């Protein structure tokens, strides 16, 4: 239920190598997934289908060569028949042009970066030892493995002077069962004496992610940061090398670490930015005293300053992302966003260090902004109905990735003077040219307390205003993640519209992009104003002549799944079908089984056994099961530890015992998301099989 979820999915396959070196020879039993060697889906309907969705290439954020002339990026293609995908690397001129594919292998090349001298490209790739760092020439030739450490390397980067490399790797600190009882090597058990014994989708195994600094190119004289300590850097479960950065002179490393373990880790978000000095081997805490998250530092070009985003409140994972800058010359840290009522993330310095470009969500779109440090003046660079997802500076322009409801992420060049952009990659053009997208309309709806709420309404591709369509109320997760112009490969608005449903997606209370007050209102009020906002949105759209008010459904995941459960007990016959994915059903059982307790403590007020039980427990959907009377599909993953699958079981069992038409779709090996191709396509098919059964009779 993170506000910002960053999935670092290095789902590569291990295959045999010779003398620990990657060879050009491909494994005979592994199919290399490419754009060309997959079965072409059926385009005859002329609209988006689940097979077409999984046929699209997924473009990663690019890296710019040190000379500023060439972009490096990855594209992942899936073959759902083989139930796997593969990422290959591409380069292209920064001005645009035909991309050049530089890798072709049976497994993913992940986390590609340029070596600081621009003569090599490096990436992670699987070997018998685990994920290791490889280098190749910019044209893909001359492949060499440069690390040979035991176990998986999770991330890496070079110092600018190329004298050192830093990499992240898990180290075993806690005793294993076999260490404690060597005569029981086949015993299959886990023993825990403290909290955070599982996180997101994995059980604690006694290992911790530590950083290792090694001389380059020898990869020796290794220094282990956090040696012997039960702390992680980067920060789990989704932290990557955006949390570990070198100073421009290669003498310091800034990294993020939550120096807490056990129960304290479970109850706090207090993550800090640390600076390690290679010369003195000393570490300082740059954000000491701030009790919330401090994340994603970026040094200025001359190394005299560093910027990061900071949250003020311990335990509040969706607090305002403040823009902090520390000046090493004055030793002062300044909050430049004190008067800026928006989040600030994804920082990029301009060439002389006088300004910072960043991303911020405002009114359900993600735009590029600029902060002038001398004047503390903010400027919005871009505008329009789209989401920018990453940015980097390339001379007089920014290179960015952008998407909309109708178009998946591609790479663009953004003009810094007028905010216009030029599309550089066209990975899915041949696919998108064959399908008709639905139109997204922006609608402002008056809420029950007299405020204006932005609601996206997505119409079917061949919309006929003289027809009547069923409509779906989309309930967002998070709870505090924006209903922006995101392109999802599961909760895809175009997919829903292509099945002839009108989608109603409100930016209800508790979402960023409308000021701190709007965002914060939802905490401790899960069954309050935001639920009224949902109903205001669907009631407003249902008045349209082209909406059949007798064929309305409500769907959502995570907090959206909870929302569906809550609406099922309060909707007053509005809806004819529900779908809830990984939602909270019983606050007491959820509180006792979730892992990041800081979230539960902040948003629902704490434990149910306290003398003064938080009133939030009154909002628990199980309290209103007596009012349930509408068909419901419940979906859950077996490895979802944020909201354990027993929540879905309770909801399904209750519906069954009440005689309500219901179905339980369970994925034993999926987590809070559904990531495997065939599981994801099954999810789509069952999603629409249920809706069609109850809303298209």
VENSUL-V522229 format. One record per backbone hydrogen bond with DSSP energy under -1.0 kcal/mol. CO is the residue of the C=O (numbers start at 1). NH is the residue of the N-H. E is the energy in kcal/mol with one decimal. If there is no record, write none. Layout:
{{CO:NH:E} {CO:NH:E}}
This chain:
{{7:9:-1.2} {8:10:-1.2} {9:11:-1.4} {10:12:-1.4} {18:21:-1.5} {21:18:-1.0} {27:30:-1.0} {43:46:-1.6} {46:436:-3.3} {49:53:-2.5} {50:54:-1.6} {52:55:-1.2} {58:76:-2.1} {63:72:-2.6} {65:68:-2.4} {69:94:-2.6} {70:65:-2.8} {71:92:-1.6} {72:63:-2.5} {73:90:-3.0} {74:60:-2.7} {75:88:-2.1} {76:58:-2.1} {77:86:-2.3} {79:84:-1.5} {84:79:-2.9} {86:77:-2.2} {87:109:-1.3} {88:75:-2.2} {89:102:-2.5} {90:73:-2.4} {91:100:-3.1} {92:71:-3.2} {93:96:-1.9} {100:91:-2.1} {110:124:-3.0} {113:122:-3.0} {115:118:-2.8} {120:115:-2.8} {121:136:-2.2} {122:113:-2.5} {123:134:-2.9} {124:110:-2.1} {125:132:-2.6} {129:151:-1.5} {130:127:-1.2} {131:153:-2.0} {132:125:-2.2} {133:146:-2.7} {133:147:-1.2} {134:123:-2.0} {135:144:-2.7} {136:121:-2.8} {137:140:-2.8} {141:137:-3.5} {144:135:-2.9} {155:168:-2.5} {157:166:-2.6} {159:162:-1.9} {163:216:-2.3} {164:159:-2.5} {165:214:-2.9} {166:157:-2.0} {167:212:-2.9} {168:154:-3.0} {169:210:-2.6} {171:208:-2.1} {176:180:-1.9} {177:181:-3.0} {181:184:-2.3} {184:187:-1.7} {197:204:-3.1} {199:201:-2.1} {199:202:-2.0} {200:641:-2.7} {202:199:-3.0} {206:173:-2.8} {206:174:-1.9} {208:171:-2.5} {209:233:-2.4} {210:169:-2.3} {211:225:-2.8} {212:167:-2.3} {213:223:-2.8} {214:165:-2.4} {215:219:-2.4} {220:215:-2.9} {223:213:-2.8} {224:227:-1.0} {226:229:-2.7} {229:231:-1.2} {235:239:-1.9} {240:243:-2.0} {241:244:-1.2} {243:256:-1.2} {245:254:-3.1} {247:250:-2.2} {251:278:-2.6} {252:247:-2.5} {253:276:-3.0} {254:245:-2.8} {255:274:-3.2} {257:272:-2.5} {258:260:-3.0} {261:264:-1.0} {262:266:-1.7} {263:267:-1.6} {266:598:-2.2} {269:271:-1.8} {272:257:-2.0} {273:286:-2.4} {274:255:-2.4} {275:284:-2.1} {276:253:-2.2} {277:281:-2.2} {282:277:-2.6} {284:275:-2.5} {287:290:-2.2} {293:311:-3.4} {295:309:-2.1} {298:307:-2.4} {300:303:-1.7} {304:328:-2.7} {305:300:-2.5} {306:326:-2.8} {307:298:-2.2} {308:324:-2.6} {309:295:-2.7} {310:322:-2.8} {313:316:-1.4} {316:319:-1.3} {320:322:-1.2} {321:344:-1.1} {322:310:-1.8} {323:336:-2.4} {324:308:-2.0} {325:334:-2.8} {326:306:-1.6} {327:331:-1.9} {327:332:-1.0} {332:327:-3.0} {334:325:-2.2} {337:340:-1.7} {340:342:-1.7} {345:359:-2.8} {348:357:-3.5} {350:353:-1.2} {354:373:-2.0} {355:350:-2.3} {356:371:-2.8} {357:348:-2.4} {358:369:-3.0} {359:345:-2.0} {360:367:-2.6} {365:362:-2.9} {366:388:-1.6} {367:360:-2.0} {368:381:-2.6} {368:382:-1.3} {369:358:-2.0} {370:379:-2.5} {371:356:-2.1} {372:376:-2.0} {377:372:-2.5} {379:370:-2.5} {384:386:-1.4} {386:366:-1.2} {387:403:-2.1} {390:401:-1.6} {392:399:-3.2} {394:397:-1.0} {397:394:-3.1} {398:414:-3.5} {399:392:-1.5} {400:412:-3.6} {401:389:-2.7} {402:410:-1.8} {403:387:-2.6} {407:404:-2.3} {410:402:-2.2} {411:424:-3.0} {411:425:-1.5} {412:400:-3.0} {413:422:-2.5} {414:398:-2.1} {415:419:-2.1} {420:415:-3.2} {422:413:-2.6} {426:429:-1.4} {428:432:-3.0} {429:433:-2.4} {431:434:-1.6} {432:435:-1.1} {439:459:-2.9} {441:457:-2.6} {443:455:-3.4} {445:453:-2.8} {447:450:-1.9} {451:447:-2.9} {453:445:-3.0} {454:507:-2.5} {455:443:-2.1} {456:505:-3.0} {457:441:-3.1} {458:503:-2.3} {460:463:-1.3} {464:467:-2.2} {469:548:-2.8} {470:502:-2.5} {471:553:-2.5} {472:504:-3.1} {473:555:-2.6} {482:484:-1.4} {490:492:-2.2} {492:496:-1.9} {493:497:-2.6} {494:498:-2.5} {496:501:-1.2} {497:500:-1.9} {502:472:-3.1} {503:458:-2.2} {504:474:-3.0} {505:456:-2.5} {506:508:-1.3} {513:363:-3.4} {515:519:-1.8} {516:520:-2.8} {517:521:-1.2} {518:510:-2.4} {520:523:-1.1} {522:525:-2.6} {525:528:-2.1} {528:532:-1.4} {529:533:-2.2} {530:534:-2.0} {531:535:-1.9} {532:536:-2.4} {533:537:-2.3} {534:538:-2.2} {535:539:-2.4} {536:540:-1.9} {537:541:-2.1} {538:542:-2.3} {541:544:-1.9} {544:547:-1.7} {546:469:-2.7} {548:551:-2.3} {551:471:-1.8} {552:576:-3.5} {553:473:-3.0} {554:579:-1.9} {555:475:-2.9} {556:581:-2.6} {557:560:-2.5} {558:562:-2.3} {559:563:-2.6} {560:564:-2.0} {561:565:-2.2} {562:566:-2.8} {563:567:-3.0} {564:568:-2.2} {566:569:-1.2} {567:570:-1.7} {567:571:-1.6} {571:574:-1.3} {577:554:-1.7} {578:633:-2.3} {579:556:-1.4} {580:635:-2.6} {581:558:-2.0} {585:622:-1.8} {586:590:-2.7} {587:591:-2.6} {588:592:-1.6} {590:593:-1.5} {590:594:-2.2} {595:597:-1.7} {596:599:-1.3} {597:601:-3.1} {598:602:-2.0} {599:603:-2.8} {600:604:-2.1} {603:524:-2.4} {614:617:-1.7} {615:618:-2.3} {616:619:-2.2} {617:620:-1.2} {620:623:-2.1} {621:624:-2.0} {622:625:-1.0} {624:627:-2.1} {625:628:-1.4} {631:578:-1.7} {632:663:-1.6} {633:580:-2.6} {634:665:-3.1} {635:582:-2.9} {636:667:-2.4} {637:640:-1.3} {644:647:-2.3} {645:649:-1.9} {646:650:-2.3} {647:651:-1.8} {648:652:-2.7} {649:653:-3.1} {650:654:-2.3} {651:655:-2.2} {652:656:-2.6} {653:657:-2.6} {654:658:-1.5} {655:660:-2.6} {656:659:-1.5} {661:632:-1.9} {663:634:-3.1} {665:636:-2.1} {667:638:-3.1} {667:670:-1.4} {670:639:-3.0} {676:680:-2.9} {677:681:-2.4} {678:682:-2.4} {679:683:-2.5} {680:684:-2.0} {681:685:-2.4} {682:686:-2.8} {683:687:-2.4} {684:688:-2.2} {685:689:-2.0} {686:690:-2.2} {687:691:-1.9} {688:692:-2.8} {689:693:-1.5} {690:694:-1.5} {691:695:-2.7} {692:696:-1.3}}
